[in-house]
């Protein structure tokens, strides 16, 4: 039972739960970015380049022959281009999020703390000093 208790304590730590939430959100974000690249960004780029579909671009090493059951051997570099574009978009989004978080932290740190109110002794000493100056 000690092993199960230790595993439960490990799994219920805040950092493990935060990591799990991050992975789930990251997976969903990856799907959003994939759709953004494939459905929004790549069609205009394909249009500007004369209708080139990057995902279909490949270098055929050995053509396939269905009659003999030989599969095509090819390097699909177009898909790689799509993945690189997705990576750049994700990296840029993460950069913007981290930059925003850092700027918020800097604003919090930059806010000067209000000066502490003088203690009762300091107030009393200031009043005595002012009274002594007034007598002179």
Phi and psi in radians as a Rosetta constraint file:
Dihedral C 1 N 2 CA 2 C 2 CIRCULARHARMONIC -1.087 0.35
Dihedral N 2 CA 2 C 2 N 3 CIRCULARHARMONIC -0.652 0.35
Dihedral C 2 N 3 CA 3 C 3 CIRCULARHARMONIC -1.127 0.35
Dihedral N 3 CA 3 C 3 N 4 CIRCULARHARMONIC -0.774 0.35
Dihedral C 3 N 4 CA 4 C 4 CIRCULARHARMONIC -1.147 0.35
Dihedral N 4 CA 4 C 4 N 5 CIRCULARHARMONIC -0.681 0.35
Dihedral C 4 N 5 CA 5 C 5 CIRCULARHARMONIC -1.134 0.35
Dihedral N 5 CA 5 C 5 N 6 CIRCULARHARMONIC -0.728 0.35
Dihedral C 5 N 6 CA 6 C 6 CIRCULARHARMONIC -1.137 0.35
Dihedral N 6 CA 6 C 6 N 7 CIRCULARHARMONIC -0.706 0.35
Dihedral C 6 N 7 CA 7 C 7 CIRCULARHARMONIC -1.125 0.35
Dihedral N 7 CA 7 C 7 N 8 CIRCULARHARMONIC -0.723 0.35
Dihedral C 7 N 8 CA 8 C 8 CIRCULARHARMONIC -1.104 0.35
Dihedral N 8 CA 8 C 8 N 9 CIRCULARHARMONIC -0.736 0.35
Dihedral C 8 N 9 CA 9 C 9 CIRCULARHARMONIC -1.106 0.35
Dihedral N 9 CA 9 C 9 N 10 CIRCULARHARMONIC -0.695 0.35
Dihedral C 9 N 10 CA 10 C 10 CIRCULARHARMONIC -1.130 0.35
Dihedral N 10 CA 10 C 10 N 11 CIRCULARHARMONIC -0.800 0.35
Dihedral C 10 N 11 CA 11 C 11 CIRCULARHARMONIC -1.193 0.35
Dihedral N 11 CA 11 C 11 N 12 CIRCULARHARMONIC -0.466 0.35
Dihedral C 11 N 12 CA 12 C 12 CIRCULARHARMONIC -1.616 0.35
Dihedral N 12 CA 12 C 12 N 13 CIRCULARHARMONIC 0.000 0.35
Dihedral C 12 N 13 CA 13 C 13 CIRCULARHARMONIC -1.084 0.35
Dihedral N 13 CA 13 C 13 N 14 CIRCULARHARMONIC 2.614 0.35
Dihedral C 13 N 14 CA 14 C 14 CIRCULARHARMONIC -1.074 0.35
Dihedral N 14 CA 14 C 14 N 15 CIRCULARHARMONIC -0.685 0.35
Dihedral C 14 N 15 CA 15 C 15 CIRCULARHARMONIC -1.179 0.35
Dihedral N 15 CA 15 C 15 N 16 CIRCULARHARMONIC -0.630 0.35
Dihedral C 15 N 16 CA 16 C 16 CIRCULARHARMONIC -1.197 0.35
Dihedral N 16 CA 16 C 16 N 17 CIRCULARHARMONIC -0.732 0.35
Dihedral C 16 N 17 CA 17 C 17 CIRCULARHARMONIC -1.151 0.35
Dihedral N 17 CA 17 C 17 N 18 CIRCULARHARMONIC -0.736 0.35
Dihedral C 17 N 18 CA 18 C 18 CIRCULARHARMONIC -1.068 0.35
Dihedral N 18 CA 18 C 18 N 19 CIRCULARHARMONIC -0.705 0.35
Dihedral C 18 N 19 CA 19 C 19 CIRCULARHARMONIC -1.112 0.35
Dihedral N 19 CA 19 C 19 N 20 CIRCULARHARMONIC -0.741 0.35
Dihedral C 19 N 20 CA 20 C 20 CIRCULARHARMONIC -1.090 0.35
Dihedral N 20 CA 20 C 20 N 21 CIRCULARHARMONIC -0.757 0.35
Dihedral C 20 N 21 CA 21 C 21 CIRCULARHARMONIC -1.103 0.35
Dihedral N 21 CA 21 C 21 N 22 CIRCULARHARMONIC -0.726 0.35
Dihedral C 21 N 22 CA 22 C 22 CIRCULARHARMONIC -1.082 0.35
Dihedral N 22 CA 22 C 22 N 23 CIRCULARHARMONIC -0.716 0.35
Dihedral C 22 N 23 CA 23 C 23 CIRCULARHARMONIC -1.142 0.35
Dihedral N 23 CA 23 C 23 N 24 CIRCULARHARMONIC -0.742 0.35
Dihedral C 23 N 24 CA 24 C 24 CIRCULARHARMONIC -1.133 0.35
Dihedral N 24 CA 24 C 24 N 25 CIRCULARHARMONIC -0.797 0.35
Dihedral C 24 N 25 CA 25 C 25 CIRCULARHARMONIC -1.148 0.35
Dihedral N 25 CA 25 C 25 N 26 CIRCULARHARMONIC -0.677 0.35
Dihedral C 25 N 26 CA 26 C 26 CIRCULARHARMONIC -1.075 0.35
Dihedral N 26 CA 26 C 26 N 27 CIRCULARHARMONIC -0.702 0.35
Dihedral C 26 N 27 CA 27 C 27 CIRCULARHARMONIC -1.103 0.35
Dihedral N 27 CA 27 C 27 N 28 CIRCULARHARMONIC -0.755 0.35
Dihedral C 27 N 28 CA 28 C 28 CIRCULARHARMONIC -1.146 0.35
Dihedral N 28 CA 28 C 28 N 29 CIRCULARHARMONIC -0.699 0.35
Dihedral C 28 N 29 CA 29 C 29 CIRCULARHARMONIC -1.123 0.35
Dihedral N 29 CA 29 C 29 N 30 CIRCULARHARMONIC -0.654 0.35
Dihedral C 29 N 30 CA 30 C 30 CIRCULARHARMONIC -1.067 0.35
Dihedral N 30 CA 30 C 30 N 31 CIRCULARHARMONIC -0.691 0.35
Dihedral C 30 N 31 CA 31 C 31 CIRCULARHARMONIC -1.153 0.35
Dihedral N 31 CA 31 C 31 N 32 CIRCULARHARMONIC -0.683 0.35
Dihedral C 31 N 32 CA 32 C 32 CIRCULARHARMONIC -1.103 0.35
Dihedral N 32 CA 32 C 32 N 33 CIRCULARHARMONIC -0.780 0.35
Dihedral C 32 N 33 CA 33 C 33 CIRCULARHARMONIC -1.174 0.35
Dihedral N 33 CA 33 C 33 N 34 CIRCULARHARMONIC -0.674 0.35
Dihedral C 33 N 34 CA 34 C 34 CIRCULARHARMONIC -1.045 0.35
Dihedral N 34 CA 34 C 34 N 35 CIRCULARHARMONIC -0.783 0.35
Dihedral C 34 N 35 CA 35 C 35 CIRCULARHARMONIC -1.119 0.35
Dihedral N 35 CA 35 C 35 N 36 CIRCULARHARMONIC -0.730 0.35
Dihedral C 35 N 36 CA 36 C 36 CIRCULARHARMONIC -1.032 0.35
Dihedral N 36 CA 36 C 36 N 37 CIRCULARHARMONIC -0.806 0.35
Dihedral C 36 N 37 CA 37 C 37 CIRCULARHARMONIC -1.182 0.35
Dihedral N 37 CA 37 C 37 N 38 CIRCULARHARMONIC -0.877 0.35
Dihedral C 37 N 38 CA 38 C 38 CIRCULARHARMONIC -1.236 0.35
Dihedral N 38 CA 38 C 38 N 39 CIRCULARHARMONIC -0.648 0.35
Dihedral C 38 N 39 CA 39 C 39 CIRCULARHARMONIC -1.757 0.35
Dihedral N 39 CA 39 C 39 N 40 CIRCULARHARMONIC -0.404 0.35
Dihedral C 39 N 40 CA 40 C 40 CIRCULARHARMONIC -2.005 0.35
Dihedral N 40 CA 40 C 40 N 41 CIRCULARHARMONIC -0.818 0.35
Dihedral C 40 N 41 CA 41 C 41 CIRCULARHARMONIC -1.477 0.35
Dihedral N 41 CA 41 C 41 N 42 CIRCULARHARMONIC -0.797 0.35
Dihedral C 41 N 42 CA 42 C 42 CIRCULARHARMONIC -1.197 0.35
Dihedral N 42 CA 42 C 42 N 43 CIRCULARHARMONIC -0.630 0.35
Dihedral C 42 N 43 CA 43 C 43 CIRCULARHARMONIC -1.018 0.35
Dihedral N 43 CA 43 C 43 N 44 CIRCULARHARMONIC -0.801 0.35
Dihedral C 43 N 44 CA 44 C 44 CIRCULARHARMONIC -1.132 0.35
Dihedral N 44 CA 44 C 44 N 45 CIRCULARHARMONIC -0.645 0.35
Dihedral C 44 N 45 CA 45 C 45 CIRCULARHARMONIC -1.129 0.35
Dihedral N 45 CA 45 C 45 N 46 CIRCULARHARMONIC -0.728 0.35
Dihedral C 45 N 46 CA 46 C 46 CIRCULARHARMONIC -1.084 0.35
Dihedral N 46 CA 46 C 46 N 47 CIRCULARHARMONIC -0.676 0.35
Dihedral C 46 N 47 CA 47 C 47 CIRCULARHARMONIC -1.134 0.35
Dihedral N 47 CA 47 C 47 N 48 CIRCULARHARMONIC -0.768 0.35
Dihedral C 47 N 48 CA 48 C 48 CIRCULARHARMONIC -1.168 0.35
Dihedral N 48 CA 48 C 48 N 49 CIRCULARHARMONIC -0.491 0.35
Dihedral C 48 N 49 CA 49 C 49 CIRCULARHARMONIC -1.655 0.35
Dihedral N 49 CA 49 C 49 N 50 CIRCULARHARMONIC 0.249 0.35
Dihedral C 49 N 50 CA 50 C 50 CIRCULARHARMONIC 1.547 0.35
Dihedral N 50 CA 50 C 50 N 51 CIRCULARHARMONIC 0.536 0.35
Dihedral C 50 N 51 CA 51 C 51 CIRCULARHARMONIC 1.472 0.35
Dihedral N 51 CA 51 C 51 N 52 CIRCULARHARMONIC 0.321 0.35
Dihedral C 51 N 52 CA 52 C 52 CIRCULARHARMONIC -1.282 0.35
Dihedral N 52 CA 52 C 52 N 53 CIRCULARHARMONIC 2.252 0.35
Dihedral C 52 N 53 CA 53 C 53 CIRCULARHARMONIC -1.743 0.35
Dihedral N 53 CA 53 C 53 N 54 CIRCULARHARMONIC 1.877 0.35
Dihedral C 53 N 54 CA 54 C 54 CIRCULARHARMONIC -1.074 0.35
Dihedral N 54 CA 54 C 54 N 55 CIRCULARHARMONIC -0.641 0.35
Dihedral C 54 N 55 CA 55 C 55 CIRCULARHARMONIC -1.161 0.35
Dihedral N 55 CA 55 C 55 N 56 CIRCULARHARMONIC -0.369 0.35
Dihedral C 55 N 56 CA 56 C 56 CIRCULARHARMONIC -1.624 0.35
Dihedral N 56 CA 56 C 56 N 57 CIRCULARHARMONIC -0.090 0.35
Dihedral C 56 N 57 CA 57 C 57 CIRCULARHARMONIC -1.296 0.35
Dihedral N 57 CA 57 C 57 N 58 CIRCULARHARMONIC 2.317 0.35
Dihedral C 57 N 58 CA 58 C 58 CIRCULARHARMONIC -2.762 0.35
Dihedral N 58 CA 58 C 58 N 59 CIRCULARHARMONIC 2.777 0.35
Dihedral C 58 N 59 CA 59 C 59 CIRCULARHARMONIC -1.917 0.35
Dihedral N 59 CA 59 C 59 N 60 CIRCULARHARMONIC 2.005 0.35
Dihedral C 59 N 60 CA 60 C 60 CIRCULARHARMONIC -1.461 0.35
Dihedral N 60 CA 60 C 60 N 61 CIRCULARHARMONIC 2.093 0.35
Dihedral C 60 N 61 CA 61 C 61 CIRCULARHARMONIC -1.494 0.35
Dihedral N 61 CA 61 C 61 N 62 CIRCULARHARMONIC -0.831 0.35
Dihedral C 61 N 62 CA 62 C 62 CIRCULARHARMONIC -2.361 0.35
Dihedral N 62 CA 62 C 62 N 63 CIRCULARHARMONIC 2.082 0.35
Dihedral C 62 N 63 CA 63 C 63 CIRCULARHARMONIC -1.171 0.35
Dihedral N 63 CA 63 C 63 N 64 CIRCULARHARMONIC 2.604 0.35
Dihedral C 63 N 64 CA 64 C 64 CIRCULARHARMONIC -1.404 0.35
Dihedral N 64 CA 64 C 64 N 65 CIRCULARHARMONIC 2.638 0.35
Dihedral C 64 N 65 CA 65 C 65 CIRCULARHARMONIC -2.312 0.35
Dihedral N 65 CA 65 C 65 N 66 CIRCULARHARMONIC 1.777 0.35
Dihedral C 65 N 66 CA 66 C 66 CIRCULARHARMONIC -1.149 0.35
Dihedral N 66 CA 66 C 66 N 67 CIRCULARHARMONIC -0.560 0.35
Dihedral C 66 N 67 CA 67 C 67 CIRCULARHARMONIC -1.118 0.35
Dihedral N 67 CA 67 C 67 N 68 CIRCULARHARMONIC -0.636 0.35
Dihedral C 67 N 68 CA 68 C 68 CIRCULARHARMONIC -1.716 0.35
Dihedral N 68 CA 68 C 68 N 69 CIRCULARHARMONIC -0.016 0.35
Dihedral C 68 N 69 CA 69 C 69 CIRCULARHARMONIC 1.311 0.35
Dihedral N 69 CA 69 C 69 N 70 CIRCULARHARMONIC 0.479 0.35
Dihedral C 69 N 70 CA 70 C 70 CIRCULARHARMONIC -1.684 0.35
Dihedral N 70 CA 70 C 70 N 71 CIRCULARHARMONIC 2.167 0.35
Dihedral C 70 N 71 CA 71 C 71 CIRCULARHARMONIC -1.426 0.35
Dihedral N 71 CA 71 C 71 N 72 CIRCULARHARMONIC 2.636 0.35
Dihedral C 71 N 72 CA 72 C 72 CIRCULARHARMONIC -1.245 0.35
Dihedral N 72 CA 72 C 72 N 73 CIRCULARHARMONIC 2.395 0.35
Dihedral C 72 N 73 CA 73 C 73 CIRCULARHARMONIC -1.930 0.35
Dihedral N 73 CA 73 C 73 N 74 CIRCULARHARMONIC 2.068 0.35
Dihedral C 73 N 74 CA 74 C 74 CIRCULARHARMONIC -2.582 0.35
Dihedral N 74 CA 74 C 74 N 75 CIRCULARHARMONIC 2.715 0.35
Dihedral C 74 N 75 CA 75 C 75 CIRCULARHARMONIC -1.765 0.35
Dihedral N 75 CA 75 C 75 N 76 CIRCULARHARMONIC 1.995 0.35
Dihedral C 75 N 76 CA 76 C 76 CIRCULARHARMONIC -1.572 0.35
Dihedral N 76 CA 76 C 76 N 77 CIRCULARHARMONIC 1.346 0.35
Dihedral C 76 N 77 CA 77 C 77 CIRCULARHARMONIC -1.301 0.35
Dihedral N 77 CA 77 C 77 N 78 CIRCULARHARMONIC -0.359 0.35
Dihedral C 77 N 78 CA 78 C 78 CIRCULARHARMONIC -1.149 0.35
Dihedral N 78 CA 78 C 78 N 79 CIRCULARHARMONIC -0.718 0.35
Dihedral C 78 N 79 CA 79 C 79 CIRCULARHARMONIC -1.105 0.35
Dihedral N 79 CA 79 C 79 N 80 CIRCULARHARMONIC -0.648 0.35
Dihedral C 79 N 80 CA 80 C 80 CIRCULARHARMONIC -1.087 0.35
Dihedral N 80 CA 80 C 80 N 81 CIRCULARHARMONIC -0.702 0.35
Dihedral C 80 N 81 CA 81 C 81 CIRCULARHARMONIC -1.057 0.35
Dihedral N 81 CA 81 C 81 N 82 CIRCULARHARMONIC -0.766 0.35
Dihedral C 81 N 82 CA 82 C 82 CIRCULARHARMONIC -1.061 0.35
Dihedral N 82 CA 82 C 82 N 83 CIRCULARHARMONIC -0.752 0.35
Dihedral C 82 N 83 CA 83 C 83 CIRCULARHARMONIC -1.151 0.35
Dihedral N 83 CA 83 C 83 N 84 CIRCULARHARMONIC -0.678 0.35
Dihedral C 83 N 84 CA 84 C 84 CIRCULARHARMONIC -1.117 0.35
Dihedral N 84 CA 84 C 84 N 85 CIRCULARHARMONIC -0.723 0.35
Dihedral C 84 N 85 CA 85 C 85 CIRCULARHARMONIC -1.117 0.35
Dihedral N 85 CA 85 C 85 N 86 CIRCULARHARMONIC -0.736 0.35
Dihedral C 85 N 86 CA 86 C 86 CIRCULARHARMONIC -1.036 0.35
Dihedral N 86 CA 86 C 86 N 87 CIRCULARHARMONIC -0.784 0.35
Dihedral C 86 N 87 CA 87 C 87 CIRCULARHARMONIC -1.045 0.35
Dihedral N 87 CA 87 C 87 N 88 CIRCULARHARMONIC -0.790 0.35
Dihedral C 87 N 88 CA 88 C 88 CIRCULARHARMONIC -1.088 0.35
Dihedral N 88 CA 88 C 88 N 89 CIRCULARHARMONIC -0.676 0.35
Dihedral C 88 N 89 CA 89 C 89 CIRCULARHARMONIC -1.162 0.35
Dihedral N 89 CA 89 C 89 N 90 CIRCULARHARMONIC -0.785 0.35
Dihedral C 89 N 90 CA 90 C 90 CIRCULARHARMONIC -1.089 0.35
Dihedral N 90 CA 90 C 90 N 91 CIRCULARHARMONIC -0.790 0.35
Dihedral C 90 N 91 CA 91 C 91 CIRCULARHARMONIC -1.072 0.35
Dihedral N 91 CA 91 C 91 N 92 CIRCULARHARMONIC -0.712 0.35
Dihedral C 91 N 92 CA 92 C 92 CIRCULARHARMONIC -1.143 0.35
Dihedral N 92 CA 92 C 92 N 93 CIRCULARHARMONIC -0.734 0.35
Dihedral C 92 N 93 CA 93 C 93 CIRCULARHARMONIC -1.108 0.35
Dihedral N 93 CA 93 C 93 N 94 CIRCULARHARMONIC -0.770 0.35
Dihedral C 93 N 94 CA 94 C 94 CIRCULARHARMONIC -1.115 0.35
Dihedral N 94 CA 94 C 94 N 95 CIRCULARHARMONIC -0.693 0.35
Dihedral C 94 N 95 CA 95 C 95 CIRCULARHARMONIC -1.015 0.35
Dihedral N 95 CA 95 C 95 N 96 CIRCULARHARMONIC -0.787 0.35
Dihedral C 95 N 96 CA 96 C 96 CIRCULARHARMONIC -1.122 0.35
Dihedral N 96 CA 96 C 96 N 97 CIRCULARHARMONIC -0.725 0.35
Dihedral C 96 N 97 CA 97 C 97 CIRCULARHARMONIC -1.113 0.35
Dihedral N 97 CA 97 C 97 N 98 CIRCULARHARMONIC -0.804 0.35
Dihedral C 97 N 98 CA 98 C 98 CIRCULARHARMONIC -1.179 0.35
Dihedral N 98 CA 98 C 98 N 99 CIRCULARHARMONIC -0.665 0.35
Dihedral C 98 N 99 CA 99 C 99 CIRCULARHARMONIC -1.082 0.35
Dihedral N 99 CA 99 C 99 N 100 CIRCULARHARMONIC -0.742 0.35
Dihedral C 99 N 100 CA 100 C 100 CIRCULARHARMONIC -1.105 0.35
Dihedral N 100 CA 100 C 100 N 101 CIRCULARHARMONIC -0.750 0.35
Dihedral C 100 N 101 CA 101 C 101 CIRCULARHARMONIC -1.112 0.35
Dihedral N 101 CA 101 C 101 N 102 CIRCULARHARMONIC -0.750 0.35
Dihedral C 101 N 102 CA 102 C 102 CIRCULARHARMONIC -1.134 0.35
Dihedral N 102 CA 102 C 102 N 103 CIRCULARHARMONIC -0.658 0.35
Dihedral C 102 N 103 CA 103 C 103 CIRCULARHARMONIC -1.185 0.35
Dihedral N 103 CA 103 C 103 N 104 CIRCULARHARMONIC -0.612 0.35
Dihedral C 103 N 104 CA 104 C 104 CIRCULARHARMONIC -1.150 0.35
Dihedral N 104 CA 104 C 104 N 105 CIRCULARHARMONIC -0.700 0.35
Dihedral C 104 N 105 CA 105 C 105 CIRCULARHARMONIC -1.127 0.35
Dihedral N 105 CA 105 C 105 N 106 CIRCULARHARMONIC -0.710 0.35
Dihedral C 105 N 106 CA 106 C 106 CIRCULARHARMONIC -1.122 0.35
Dihedral N 106 CA 106 C 106 N 107 CIRCULARHARMONIC -0.658 0.35
Dihedral C 106 N 107 CA 107 C 107 CIRCULARHARMONIC -1.140 0.35
Dihedral N 107 CA 107 C 107 N 108 CIRCULARHARMONIC -0.683 0.35
Dihedral C 107 N 108 CA 108 C 108 CIRCULARHARMONIC -1.157 0.35
Dihedral N 108 CA 108 C 108 N 109 CIRCULARHARMONIC -0.725 0.35
Dihedral C 108 N 109 CA 109 C 109 CIRCULARHARMONIC -1.232 0.35
Dihedral N 109 CA 109 C 109 N 110 CIRCULARHARMONIC -0.616 0.35
Dihedral C 109 N 110 CA 110 C 110 CIRCULARHARMONIC -1.265 0.35
Dihedral N 110 CA 110 C 110 N 111 CIRCULARHARMONIC -0.401 0.35
Dihedral C 110 N 111 CA 111 C 111 CIRCULARHARMONIC -1.148 0.35
Dihedral N 111 CA 111 C 111 N 112 CIRCULARHARMONIC 2.021 0.35
Dihedral C 111 N 112 CA 112 C 112 CIRCULARHARMONIC -1.229 0.35
Dihedral N 112 CA 112 C 112 N 113 CIRCULARHARMONIC 2.530 0.35
Dihedral C 112 N 113 CA 113 C 113 CIRCULARHARMONIC -1.309 0.35
Dihedral N 113 CA 113 C 113 N 114 CIRCULARHARMONIC 2.488 0.35
Dihedral C 113 N 114 CA 114 C 114 CIRCULARHARMONIC -1.136 0.35
Dihedral N 114 CA 114 C 114 N 115 CIRCULARHARMONIC 2.428 0.35
Dihedral C 114 N 115 CA 115 C 115 CIRCULARHARMONIC -1.101 0.35
Dihedral N 115 CA 115 C 115 N 116 CIRCULARHARMONIC 2.502 0.35
Dihedral C 115 N 116 CA 116 C 116 CIRCULARHARMONIC -1.204 0.35
Dihedral N 116 CA 116 C 116 N 117 CIRCULARHARMONIC 2.491 0.35
Dihedral C 116 N 117 CA 117 C 117 CIRCULARHARMONIC -1.171 0.35
Dihedral N 117 CA 117 C 117 N 118 CIRCULARHARMONIC 2.493 0.35
Dihedral C 117 N 118 CA 118 C 118 CIRCULARHARMONIC -1.121 0.35
Dihedral N 118 CA 118 C 118 N 119 CIRCULARHARMONIC 2.581 0.35
Dihedral C 118 N 119 CA 119 C 119 CIRCULARHARMONIC -1.232 0.35
Dihedral N 119 CA 119 C 119 N 120 CIRCULARHARMONIC 2.936 0.35
Dihedral C 119 N 120 CA 120 C 120 CIRCULARHARMONIC -1.036 0.35
Dihedral N 120 CA 120 C 120 N 121 CIRCULARHARMONIC -0.659 0.35
Dihedral C 120 N 121 CA 121 C 121 CIRCULARHARMONIC -1.129 0.35
Dihedral N 121 CA 121 C 121 N 122 CIRCULARHARMONIC -0.749 0.35
Dihedral C 121 N 122 CA 122 C 122 CIRCULARHARMONIC -1.125 0.35
Dihedral N 122 CA 122 C 122 N 123 CIRCULARHARMONIC -0.703 0.35
Dihedral C 122 N 123 CA 123 C 123 CIRCULARHARMONIC -1.094 0.35
Dihedral N 123 CA 123 C 123 N 124 CIRCULARHARMONIC -0.775 0.35
Dihedral C 123 N 124 CA 124 C 124 CIRCULARHARMONIC -1.113 0.35
Dihedral N 124 CA 124 C 124 N 125 CIRCULARHARMONIC -0.778 0.35
Dihedral C 124 N 125 CA 125 C 125 CIRCULARHARMONIC -1.118 0.35
Dihedral N 125 CA 125 C 125 N 126 CIRCULARHARMONIC -0.643 0.35
Dihedral C 125 N 126 CA 126 C 126 CIRCULARHARMONIC -1.137 0.35
Dihedral N 126 CA 126 C 126 N 127 CIRCULARHARMONIC -0.728 0.35
Dihedral C 126 N 127 CA 127 C 127 CIRCULARHARMONIC -1.118 0.35
Dihedral N 127 CA 127 C 127 N 128 CIRCULARHARMONIC -0.726 0.35
Dihedral C 127 N 128 CA 128 C 128 CIRCULARHARMONIC -1.097 0.35
Dihedral N 128 CA 128 C 128 N 129 CIRCULARHARMONIC -0.776 0.35
Dihedral C 128 N 129 CA 129 C 129 CIRCULARHARMONIC -1.043 0.35
Dihedral N 129 CA 129 C 129 N 130 CIRCULARHARMONIC -0.786 0.35
Dihedral C 129 N 130 CA 130 C 130 CIRCULARHARMONIC -1.116 0.35
Dihedral N 130 CA 130 C 130 N 131 CIRCULARHARMONIC -0.662 0.35
Dihedral C 130 N 131 CA 131 C 131 CIRCULARHARMONIC -1.156 0.35
Dihedral N 131 CA 131 C 131 N 132 CIRCULARHARMONIC -0.723 0.35
Dihedral C 131 N 132 CA 132 C 132 CIRCULARHARMONIC -1.153 0.35
Dihedral N 132 CA 132 C 132 N 133 CIRCULARHARMONIC -0.647 0.35
Dihedral C 132 N 133 CA 133 C 133 CIRCULARHARMONIC -1.166 0.35
Dihedral N 133 CA 133 C 133 N 134 CIRCULARHARMONIC -0.656 0.35
Dihedral C 133 N 134 CA 134 C 134 CIRCULARHARMONIC -1.162 0.35
Dihedral N 134 CA 134 C 134 N 135 CIRCULARHARMONIC -0.545 0.35
Dihedral C 134 N 135 CA 135 C 135 CIRCULARHARMONIC -1.273 0.35
Dihedral N 135 CA 135 C 135 N 136 CIRCULARHARMONIC -0.478 0.35
